[in-house]
Amino acid sequence: MPILREGGPEITVDLLNDHNFNPKGIMLIGANHGYEYLVYKETSAVNVIYVEPIPEIYEACKRRIRNIPGHVAVRAVCSDTSGKPVSFNVASNGGESSSMLPLGEVEKLHPEISYTHTLEMITTTGDNIVKKLGLNTLEIDYLILDVQGSELTVLKGCTEILKHVKFLVCEVSDYPLYEGGCTLSELNQFILPLGFEIEREWLRGKPGRRVGDVVYQRK
């Protein structure tokens, strides 16, 4: 599980404090239950979008934020294109390791985790979600991804959002944890030329087998 979840949303608190960061809008893709909502509620963000594909978890997230103005839950699976059929795999650990990708190395490292069933869904993009909510992509300047190996695919569907993002938080690994999943090196090759730099890393494990979170900051 990423540090963003297991220890509370320290990343957001650090960014707010260290950089005097006052986000206009926040988007979480792979929001799970939206456990960090209390921190996001206290930020300057006018809009906070929680994207979660699993129905029962989406409903729980929706209930949690229902009375917070500007906070909205969206049930969707994000990819680089919209309208593509996909089998989304639901994991046995409360959905936390769910992914569009086969488990791959995850199954070897955590044999207690398996996929219990799949959801047949149609993909959308982060850009399209923002537009369908009647918002402008320039209103989102803080983007958080927890998408189990699909980070690069999802980011390719957020090209308009990324033009205005000041901070991007991604769960990453040095090697493909999920079969066909992206690596930190591949993510850097895509993100850094867009005008970002690495602000901080929380990576655990031996070199070449590290897993954790990376914060990208617009230069």
C-alpha positions as CSV (number, residue, x, y, z in Angstrom):
1,M,0.0,0.0,0.0
2,P,1.3,3.5,-0.8
3,I,2.5,5.8,2.0
4,L,-0.3,8.1,1.0
5,R,-2.7,5.6,2.5
6,E,-0.8,3.7,5.2
7,G,0.3,6.6,7.2
8,G,-2.3,9.2,6.4
9,P,-2.0,11.9,3.8
10,E,1.4,13.3,4.9
11,I,2.3,14.0,1.3
12,T,-0.4,16.6,0.9
13,V,0.3,18.2,4.3
14,D,4.0,18.4,3.5
15,L,3.3,20.1,0.1
16,L,0.9,22.6,1.6
17,N,3.4,23.5,4.4
18,D,6.7,23.3,2.6
19,H,5.6,25.1,-0.6
20,N,2.8,27.3,0.7
21,F,0.7,25.4,-1.9
22,N,-2.9,26.4,-2.1
23,P,-4.5,24.0,-4.7
24,K,-7.4,25.2,-6.8
25,G,-8.6,21.7,-7.5
26,I,-7.6,18.1,-6.6
27,M,-8.2,14.9,-8.5
28,L,-7.6,11.4,-7.1
29,I,-7.6,8.6,-9.6
30,G,-7.9,5.4,-7.7
31,A,-9.4,7.1,-4.7
32,N,-10.5,3.9,-2.9
33,H,-12.7,4.9,0.0
34,G,-11.5,8.5,0.0
35,Y,-9.9,8.2,3.4
36,E,-7.9,11.4,3.0
37,Y,-11.1,13.5,2.5
38,L,-10.7,15.4,5.8
39,V,-7.3,16.8,4.8
40,Y,-8.6,17.8,1.3
41,K,-11.6,19.4,2.9
42,E,-9.3,21.8,4.8
43,T,-7.4,22.9,1.7
44,S,-8.2,25.8,-0.5
45,A,-9.4,23.5,-3.3
46,V,-12.8,24.4,-4.6
47,N,-13.3,21.1,-6.4
48,V,-12.1,17.6,-5.3
49,I,-12.8,14.7,-7.6
50,Y,-12.6,11.1,-6.3
51,V,-12.4,8.5,-9.1
52,E,-13.0,4.9,-8.1
53,P,-14.2,1.9,-10.4
54,I,-15.4,-0.6,-7.8
55,P,-19.1,-0.1,-7.2
56,E,-19.3,-0.8,-3.4
57,I,-16.1,1.2,-2.7
58,Y,-17.3,4.0,-4.9
59,E,-20.6,4.1,-3.0
60,A,-18.7,4.2,0.4
61,C,-16.6,7.1,-0.9
62,K,-19.6,8.9,-2.2
63,R,-21.3,8.6,1.2
64,R,-18.2,9.8,3.0
65,I,-18.0,13.1,1.1
66,R,-21.7,13.7,0.4
67,N,-22.0,16.7,2.6
68,I,-18.8,18.5,1.5
69,P,-19.4,21.2,-1.1
70,G,-17.3,20.7,-4.2
71,H,-16.3,17.1,-3.4
72,V,-17.6,14.6,-5.9
73,A,-17.2,10.9,-6.5
74,V,-17.1,9.4,-10.0
75,R,-17.3,5.7,-10.8
76,A,-15.0,5.1,-13.7
77,V,-11.9,3.3,-14.9
78,C,-9.3,5.7,-16.4
79,S,-7.1,4.9,-19.3
80,D,-5.4,6.7,-22.2
81,T,-8.5,6.6,-24.4
82,S,-12.3,6.7,-23.8
83,G,-14.8,4.1,-25.0
84,K,-12.6,1.0,-24.8
85,P,-14.0,-2.2,-23.2
86,V,-11.8,-3.4,-20.3
87,S,-11.9,-6.1,-17.7
88,F,-11.1,-4.5,-14.4
89,N,-9.8,-7.1,-11.8
90,V,-11.0,-6.8,-8.2
91,A,-8.5,-7.9,-5.6
92,S,-9.2,-9.8,-2.4
93,N,-7.7,-7.3,0.0
94,G,-10.7,-5.0,0.0
95,G,-10.0,-4.0,-3.6
96,E,-6.8,-2.2,-2.7
97,S,-4.7,-4.1,-5.2
98,S,-7.3,-4.0,-8.0
99,S,-6.0,-3.3,-11.5
100,M,-6.6,-3.5,-15.2
101,L,-3.4,-5.6,-15.3
102,P,-2.6,-9.2,-14.3
103,L,-1.1,-9.5,-10.8
104,G,2.3,-10.5,-12.0
105,E,5.0,-10.0,-9.3
106,V,2.4,-9.0,-6.8
107,E,1.1,-12.5,-6.6
108,K,4.6,-13.8,-5.8
109,L,5.3,-11.2,-3.2
110,H,1.9,-11.4,-1.6
111,P,0.4,-14.9,-2.2
112,E,-2.5,-13.9,0.1
113,I,-3.7,-11.5,-2.6
114,S,-5.7,-12.8,-5.5
115,Y,-8.4,-11.5,-7.9
116,T,-11.9,-12.5,-6.9
117,H,-13.8,-11.3,-10.0
118,T,-13.7,-8.9,-12.9
119,L,-15.8,-5.9,-13.8
120,E,-16.6,-5.3,-17.5
121,M,-16.3,-1.6,-17.9
122,I,-15.8,1.0,-20.6
123,T,-12.7,3.3,-20.2
124,T,-12.7,7.0,-19.9
125,T,-9.9,9.6,-19.5
126,G,-9.1,12.0,-16.7
127,D,-9.6,14.8,-19.1
128,N,-13.1,13.6,-20.0
129,I,-14.1,13.2,-16.4
130,V,-13.3,16.8,-15.7
131,K,-15.1,18.1,-18.7
132,K,-18.2,16.0,-18.0
133,L,-18.4,17.5,-14.6
134,G,-18.6,20.9,-16.2
135,L,-15.2,21.9,-15.0
136,N,-12.2,23.3,-16.9
137,T,-9.0,21.3,-16.8
138,L,-7.1,24.4,-15.7
139,E,-9.0,24.2,-12.4
140,I,-7.2,21.0,-11.4
141,D,-3.6,21.7,-10.2
142,Y,-3.0,18.7,-7.8
143,L,-3.3,15.2,-9.3
144,I,-2.9,11.9,-7.3
145,L,-2.6,8.5,-8.9
146,D,-2.9,5.1,-7.1
147,V,-3.7,2.9,-10.1
148,Q,-1.6,-0.3,-9.6
149,G,0.8,-0.3,-12.5
150,S,-1.4,1.7,-14.9
151,E,0.1,5.1,-14.0
152,L,1.6,5.8,-17.5
153,T,-1.6,4.7,-19.3
154,V,-3.8,6.9,-17.1
155,L,-1.5,9.9,-17.4
156,K,-1.7,9.7,-21.2
157,G,-5.4,10.4,-20.7
158,C,-4.7,13.4,-18.6
159,T,-2.7,15.5,-21.0
160,E,-4.9,18.6,-20.7
161,I,-5.0,18.3,-16.9
162,L,-1.2,18.0,-16.8
163,K,-0.7,21.3,-18.5
164,H,-1.9,23.0,-15.3
165,V,-0.9,20.6,-12.6
166,K,1.6,22.0,-10.0
167,F,2.1,18.7,-8.1
168,L,1.6,15.1,-9.2
169,V,1.8,12.2,-6.7
170,C,2.2,8.6,-8.1
171,E,2.6,5.2,-6.6
172,V,5.6,3.8,-8.4
173,S,8.1,0.9,-8.6
174,D,11.5,0.3,-10.2
175,Y,10.2,-2.8,-11.9
176,P,6.8,-3.9,-13.2
177,L,5.0,-5.1,-10.1
178,Y,1.9,-5.9,-12.3
179,E,2.3,-7.7,-15.6
180,G,2.7,-5.0,-18.2
181,G,2.9,-2.3,-15.6
182,C,5.0,0.8,-16.0
183,T,8.3,1.5,-14.1
184,L,9.6,4.6,-12.4
185,S,12.1,5.1,-15.3
186,E,9.3,5.0,-17.9
187,L,7.2,7.4,-15.8
188,N,10.1,9.8,-15.6
189,Q,10.6,9.6,-19.4
190,F,7.0,10.8,-19.8
191,I,6.6,13.3,-17.0
192,L,9.9,15.2,-16.8
193,P,9.9,16.5,-20.4
194,L,6.5,18.1,-19.6
195,G,8.2,20.6,-17.3
196,F,8.2,18.6,-14.1
197,E,11.0,17.6,-11.7
198,I,11.1,15.1,-8.9
199,E,10.3,17.0,-5.6
200,R,10.7,14.0,-3.3
201,E,10.7,10.2,-3.2
202,W,9.5,7.7,-0.7
203,L,10.8,4.3,-2.0
204,R,11.4,1.2,0.0
205,G,13.4,-1.9,-0.9
206,K,16.7,-2.7,-2.7
207,P,17.8,-0.7,-5.8
208,G,16.0,-2.1,-8.8
209,R,13.2,-3.5,-6.6
210,R,12.0,-0.4,-4.9
211,V,8.3,0.5,-4.4
212,G,6.8,3.7,-3.0
213,D,5.6,7.1,-3.9
214,V,7.1,9.9,-6.0
215,V,6.1,13.6,-6.0
216,Y,6.6,15.6,-9.2
217,Q,6.6,19.3,-9.1
218,R,6.3,21.7,-11.9
219,K,9.5,23.6,-12.4
